[in-house]
Amino acid sequence: MCTTDDEDGNPERGEGSADERDRFAALLEDSVEDLYERAPCGYLSTMLDGRIVKVNATLLDWLGYRRGDLVGHKHFSELLTVGGRLYHETHFAPLLRMQGEVSGIALELKTANGSRLPVLVTSTVKSGSDGQPLLIRTTVFDARDRRAYETELLRARREADQERERLQQLAATLQQTLLPPTLVNVPGLDVSAYYHIASVDEVGGDFYDLFPLSAGTWGLFLGDVCGKGAAAAAITSLARYTLRAAAVYDPDPAAVLANLNTVLNHEYNGTDPRFCTVVFGLLTPDLDRGGFHITLASGGHPPALLLRADGTADYLPTPGGQLIGVLPDAHIATTGIHLAPGDTLLLHTDGLTEAHINATVGGAERYGDDALLDFGRALAPTTASATIGAIRELLDTFGTGVDDDTAVLAIHVPRLPGDEQE
C-alpha cells in the first residue's frame, strides 16, 4: 500500500492503520485451544465414572499438577478433600445423574502440595447424537477471594454478637441497679413484685420500691419513665432517689410527687423534655380496725387495682393526676383506702394493659383496662405472691405481644389465724 503526504508533509495514516488492524485481528484470532487452556476458570472433562480425560492449563496451574499426573490417571473425586469426596458421592454425583447438571456447588480441591483450594463447581453431562450420556464437563471457579470475604464476614458477625452480648449484660446489670435487690419486710404485710423485660437489648424505664420511713410507716412507689435506653435509665435513677429523699423530708404522697415534678421539670425542660408516670403510697398500720391505711398519690399513672377479701375487685380512681415533669405545677391526684385483712392491692405499669393479644398470629388488639379488671375479679380473693404469679403467667401468654417493660407490685394483708376464709 502506498502512502501520500498531506499538505504539511506528514504521511497519511494508510499503511500504519492497516498494521494496527492486522495486529488487532490477530488478537481476535486466538485459537479455540488457547482460549480453553488459558481461560480465567478451570475446565476438565471426565468419563461418566469420573476418570479425568482432559484438563486445561489454568486448573493445572492452580493445583500444581502436570497434565500427565491427572489425565488418564485420576478421578475427579480424588482431587477433593475427604468431606468433599463424601458430599460428591452422596449428593453431587446422584444429582448430576438425575438432573444432568449441577451448578454452583462449593467444594475444596487438594493441590499437589497438600493445601486446599476453595472452588465453585458446575458440572454438565454431555450426550452423543443418540442421546446417550458420554462424558461430564466441569467448570471450576476460584473461590479464594469469596472464602476470604466469607471468613471476614463471619469474624465481623462473631464480633457483633459478642458486642451485643456485652451490651445485653451491661443493660441487665444497669437494670438491676435500678430495682431494689429485695423488698423490705413489713410486719403484717405480704409483699411481692415482678419486673418483665420486653427487650434484653435496651434498659427499660419502669421502677418500684418499698422502704421504711419514720417508726410505723412505710413508703412505696411504682413508676414508668418515657422512652428506653440510657436516657430512660438516667431518669429512672434520678426519680428513685428523689422519691426516697423527698419522702424522708415530707412523707405526704402529694408533696413527694410535687417534689419529683419540680426536679424533673427543672432538669429536663429544654429541647428534650423527659417525664414519667408515678404512683406513691404511704402505708400506716390501722391499729383500731386491723390491716393498713394507705394514701396513694398519682401523677398520670394507671389506677391501682384493689382485690378485696370478699371476692370483688375495682380500680382505685385517682382522676386528674398529671404527668410528672411536664408542667411546673402538675396536679397530683390522691386517694385513701383501708386495706383490710384478706385484701390485696396491685400496682402496675401500662406495659401490662397495652400488651397485644395474639401477637404471634398478627393480632393488634390491646389487652386493656377492662380485661385486667375482669382478671382481678376472677382472681380475688388472693395473696400478693399468688397475684404476681398469675400476672407472670398472663404475660407469658402474650409472648412477643408485650412490647414494653412491665412492673407489678402487690401488697396483701394476711388474715389473722382463726378468721373465716372466703
C-alpha positions in Angstrom: 0.0 0.0 0.0 1.3 3.4 -0.9 1.3 6.4 1.4 0.7 10.1 0.5 1.8 13.3 2.1 -0.8 15.7 3.4 -0.4 19.5 2.9 2.0 19.7 5.9 4.3 17.0 4.5 3.2 14.3 7.1 2.3 10.8 5.8 -1.3 9.9 5.9 -2.4 7.0 8.2 -2.7 4.4 5.5 -0.2 1.6 6.0 0.1 2.4 9.7 -3.7 1.9 10.2 -3.6 -1.3 8.3 -0.8 -2.7 10.5 -2.8 -1.8 13.6 -5.9 -3.5 12.2 -3.8 -6.6 11.4 -2.4 -6.8 14.9 -5.9 -6.3 16.4 -7.3 -9.0 14.1 -4.5 -11.4 15.2 -5.6 -10.9 18.8 -9.1 -11.8 17.9 -8.0 -14.9 16.0 -6.8 -16.7 19.2 -7.2 -20.4 18.7 -10.0 -22.1 20.5 -7.5 -24.3 22.2 -5.7 -21.3 23.6 -9.0 -19.9 24.9 -9.7 -23.2 26.6 -6.2 -23.6 28.0 -5.8 -20.1 29.4 -9.4 -19.4 30.4 -9.9 -17.4 33.6 -11.6 -20.5 35.1 -10.6 -24.2 35.3 -12.0 -26.8 32.9 -11.9 -30.5 33.0 -13.7 -33.4 31.3 -14.2 -36.8 32.8 -15.8 -40.1 31.8 -19.0 -41.0 33.4 -17.1 -42.8 36.1 -15.2 -39.6 36.9 -11.9 -40.5 35.3 -10.2 -37.3 34.0 -9.6 -37.2 30.3 -9.0 -33.5 29.7 -8.0 -30.6 31.8 -6.9 -27.0 31.0 -3.7 -25.3 31.9 -5.5 -22.8 34.3 -6.7 -25.6 36.6 -3.3 -27.4 36.4 -1.6 -24.1 37.5 -4.0 -23.7 40.4 -3.4 -27.3 41.6 0.3 -27.5 40.8 0.0 -30.7 38.8 1.3 -31.7 35.4 -1.1 -32.8 32.8 0.2 -36.4 32.8 -0.4 -36.6 36.6 -4.2 -36.3 36.1 -5.3 -37.2 32.6 -6.0 -40.9 32.5 -4.7 -41.5 36.0 -7.0 -39.8 38.5 -10.7 -39.4 39.0 -12.3 -36.1 39.8 -13.3 -37.2 43.3 -9.6 -37.9 44.1 -9.0 -34.2 43.8 -11.5 -33.4 46.5 -10.9 -33.3 50.3 -12.4 -36.1 52.4 -15.5 -34.1 53.2 -15.9 -33.0 49.6 -15.5 -36.6 48.4 -18.2 -37.8 50.7 -20.5 -35.0 49.5 -19.7 -35.8 45.9 -20.6 -39.5 46.4 -23.8 -38.9 48.4 -25.2 -35.8 46.8 -23.3 -34.3 43.9 -22.9 -37.3 41.6 -26.5 -38.6 42.2 -28.0 -35.2 41.4 -25.8 -35.0 38.3 -27.1 -38.3 37.1 -30.7 -37.4 37.8 -30.7 -33.8 36.5 -27.9 -33.7 34.0 -26.4 -30.6 35.6 -25.4 -29.3 39.0 -24.4 -25.6 39.4 -22.5 -23.5 41.9 -21.5 -26.2 44.4 -18.9 -25.1 46.9 -16.1 -27.6 47.3 -12.4 -27.8 48.2 -9.8 -29.2 45.9 -6.5 -30.7 47.1 -3.4 -29.2 45.5 -0.2 -31.1 44.7 1.5 -29.7 47.8 -1.4 -30.7 50.1 -3.0 -27.3 50.5 -6.7 -26.6 49.9 -8.3 -24.6 47.2 -11.9 -23.4 47.7 -13.8 -23.5 44.5 -17.3 -23.3 43.0 -18.1 -26.2 40.7 -20.6 -26.6 37.9 -20.9 -29.9 36.0 -22.9 -30.8 32.9 -23.5 -34.3 31.4 -22.8 -34.2 27.6 -24.7 -36.7 25.4 -24.0 -38.1 21.9 -26.2 -37.8 18.9 -28.1 -40.9 20.1 -28.9 -39.2 23.3 -26.7 -41.4 25.4 -24.5 -39.7 28.0 -20.9 -39.8 27.1 -18.8 -37.6 29.4 -19.0 -34.9 32.1 -17.8 -31.4 31.6 -16.9 -29.4 34.7 -16.2 -25.7 35.2 -14.2 -24.7 38.2 -14.1 -21.2 39.6 -11.5 -20.0 42.1 -13.4 -19.1 45.3 -10.4 -18.0 47.4 -11.5 -14.3 47.4 -15.0 -15.3 48.2 -13.9 -17.6 51.0 -11.7 -14.8 52.4 -14.8 -12.4 52.2 -17.0 -15.0 54.0 -14.4 -15.6 56.6 -14.1 -11.9 57.3 -17.9 -11.6 57.3 -18.1 -14.4 59.9 -15.5 -12.8 62.0 -17.4 -9.5 61.9 -20.6 -11.4 62.8 -18.9 -13.0 65.8 -17.6 -9.7 67.0 -21.0 -8.1 66.6 -22.6 -11.0 68.5 -20.0 -10.6 71.3 -20.6 -6.9 71.4 -24.4 -7.4 71.5 -23.9 -9.9 74.3 -21.7 -7.4 76.2 -24.4 -4.7 75.8 -27.1 -7.1 76.9 -25.1 -7.9 80.1 -24.5 -4.2 80.6 -28.2 -3.4 80.2 -29.2 -6.3 82.6 -26.7 -5.1 85.2 -27.9 -1.5 84.8 -31.5 -2.6 85.1 -30.7 -4.5 88.3 -29.2 -1.4 89.9 -32.5 0.5 89.2 -34.6 -2.0 91.2 -34.4 -2.9 94.9 -32.5 -6.2 95.4 -35.2 -7.4 97.8 -38.3 -5.9 99.1 -38.3 -4.7 102.7 -40.1 -6.9 105.2 -43.2 -5.0 106.5 -44.7 -6.6 109.6 -48.3 -7.6 108.9 -47.9 -7.4 105.1 -47.3 -10.0 102.4 -45.4 -8.2 99.5 -44.4 -9.4 96.1 -43.1 -7.8 92.9 -42.1 -8.7 89.4 -40.3 -6.9 86.5 -40.9 -8.2 83.0 -38.2 -7.2 80.5 -39.6 -6.7 77.0 -36.2 -6.5 75.3 -32.8 -7.6 76.5 -31.1 -5.1 74.3 -32.4 -2.0 76.0 -32.8 -0.7 79.5 -36.4 0.0 80.4 -37.8 2.9 82.4 -40.1 1.1 84.9 -39.2 1.2 88.6 -40.6 0.3 92.0 -39.6 0.3 95.7 -40.9 -0.3 99.2 -38.9 1.2 102.1 -39.3 2.3 105.8 -39.8 5.9 106.8 -40.5 7.0 110.4 -41.4 4.4 113.0 -44.6 2.6 111.9 -44.8 4.0 108.4 -43.5 2.8 105.0 -43.3 4.3 101.6 -43.9 2.6 98.3 -43.8 3.8 94.7 -44.1 2.4 91.2 -43.5 4.4 88.0 -42.7 4.4 84.3 -40.3 6.7 82.6 -40.9 7.6 79.0 -38.5 6.1 76.5 -35.9 3.4 76.8 -32.1 3.1 76.9 -29.5 5.1 78.8 -31.6 8.3 78.8 -34.5 6.5 80.4 -32.2 4.8 82.9 -30.8 8.2 84.0 -34.3 9.5 84.6 -35.2 6.3 86.5 -32.3 6.6 88.8 -33.0 10.3 89.4 -36.7 9.5 90.1 -36.0 6.7 92.5 -33.5 8.6 94.7 -35.6 11.8 94.5 -38.7 10.0 95.7 -36.8 8.3 98.6 -35.2 11.6 99.7 -38.4 13.6 99.3 -40.4 11.0 101.4 -37.9 11.4 104.2 -38.2 15.1 104.2 -42.1 15.2 103.9 -43.8 11.8 103.6 -47.1 13.3 102.4 -47.6 11.5 99.0 -48.8 14.6 97.1 -45.8 16.5 98.4 -43.4 13.7 97.4 -44.7 13.7 93.8 -44.7 17.5 93.7 -41.0 17.4 94.7 -40.2 15.0 91.9 -42.1 17.1 89.4 -40.1 20.1 90.3 -36.8 18.2 89.9 -37.7 16.7 86.5 -39.2 19.9 85.1 -36.1 21.8 86.2 -33.6 19.3 84.8 -35.4 18.4 81.6 -37.3 21.4 80.3 -35.3 22.1 77.2 -35.4 20.6 73.7 -35.5 17.1 75.1 -38.1 17.1 77.9 -38.5 14.0 80.0 -41.4 12.9 82.1 -42.8 9.8 83.9 -45.9 8.5 85.5 -45.7 7.6 89.1 -47.9 6.4 92.0 -46.6 6.9 95.5 -48.2 5.4 98.6 -47.8 5.9 102.4 -48.6 2.8 104.5 -49.6 3.1 108.1 -50.9 0.2 110.3 -54.5 0.6 111.3 -54.4 -0.4 115.0 -58.1 0.0 115.5 -59.5 -2.0 112.6 -56.5 -4.1 111.7 -54.8 -4.0 108.3 -53.3 -0.8 106.9 -54.3 2.6 105.9 -52.8 3.6 102.6 -52.7 7.1 101.0 -52.0 7.0 97.3 -50.9 9.9 95.1 -50.8 9.5 91.3 -49.1 11.5 88.7 -50.7 10.4 85.5 -50.3 6.7 86.4 -52.7 3.9 85.7 -55.0 3.3 88.7 -54.2 0.7 91.2 -56.4 -2.4 91.4 -57.9 -3.4 94.8 -58.8 -7.1 95.1 -61.0 -7.5 98.2 -61.3 -10.3 100.7 -65.0 -10.7 99.7 -64.0 -11.7 96.1 -64.7 -8.3 94.5 -62.2 -6.1 92.7 -62.2 -2.5 91.5 -59.9 0.2 90.4 -59.0 3.0 92.8 -59.8 6.2 90.9 -57.2 9.0 91.0 -58.7 11.3 88.4 -56.9 14.3 87.1 -53.4 13.3 88.0 -50.9 14.8 85.5 -47.7 13.5 84.1 -44.7 14.2 86.3 -42.1 16.6 84.9 -44.2 18.2 82.1 -45.6 21.2 83.8 -44.0 23.4 86.5 -47.0 22.8 88.8 -48.6 19.4 88.0 -51.9 18.5 89.6 -51.4 15.5 91.9 -54.5 13.2 92.5 -54.7 11.4 95.8 -57.0 8.8 97.4 -57.0 6.9 100.7 -58.1 3.3 101.4 -58.2 0.9 104.2 -56.5 -2.4 103.3 -58.3 -4.9 105.4 -57.2 -8.4 106.2 -57.6 -10.6 103.1 -57.3 -7.5 100.7 -54.7 -7.2 98.0 -53.6 -4.0 96.3 -52.0 -4.4 92.8 -49.9 -1.6 91.3 -48.8 -1.9 87.6 -47.3 0.0 84.7 -49.1 0.3 81.4 -46.9 -2.4 79.7 -49.4 -4.9 81.0 -52.6 -3.3 79.7 -51.1 -2.2 76.5 -49.8 -5.6 75.6 -51.1 -7.1 72.3 -53.3 -10.2 72.4 -52.4 -13.0 70.0 -49.4 -11.1 68.6 -47.9 -14.3 67.3 -50.8 -14.6 64.7 -50.8 -10.9 63.8 -53.4 -9.7 66.3 -53.3 -6.0 67.1 -55.9 -5.9 69.9 -54.7 -4.4 73.2 -55.3 -6.3 76.5 -56.8 -3.2 78.1 -58.0 -2.0 81.5 -61.4 -3.8 81.3 -59.6 -7.2 80.7 -57.3 -6.6 83.7 -60.3 -5.7 85.9 -62.0 -9.0 84.8 -58.8 -10.8 85.5 -58.6 -9.3 89.0 -62.3 -10.2 89.8 -61.7 -13.8 88.7 -58.6 -13.9 90.9 -59.9 -12.3 94.1 -59.7 -13.1 97.0 -55.9 -13.8 96.7 -52.5 -13.1 98.1 -49.6 -10.9 96.9 -47.5 -13.8 95.7 -50.4 -15.5 94.0 -51.3 -12.3 92.3 -47.8 -11.8 90.9 -47.6 -15.4 89.9 -50.9 -15.1 87.9 -49.6 -11.9 86.3 -46.4 -13.6 85.2 -48.4 -16.4 83.6 -50.6 -13.9 81.9 -47.6 -12.0 80.5 -46.2 -15.3 79.2 -49.4 -16.0 77.2 -48.9 -12.7 75.4 -45.5 -13.8 74.1 -44.0 -11.1 71.8 -47.1 -9.0 72.3 -45.5 -7.5 75.4 -43.5 -4.7 73.6 -42.9 -2.5 76.7 -41.4 -3.4 80.1 -43.9 -4.2 82.8 -43.5 -3.7 86.6 -46.1 -5.0 89.1 -46.1 -4.7 92.8 -48.7 -6.4 95.1 -49.3 -5.9 98.8 -51.6 -8.1 100.8 -52.8 -8.1 104.4 -53.0 -11.7 105.6 -56.0 -12.9 107.5 -55.5 -13.4 111.2 -55.4 -17.0 112.4 -58.9 -18.3 113.0 -60.5 -15.7 110.7 -63.2 -17.2 108.4 -61.9 -17.8 104.8 -63.9 -16.6 101.9 
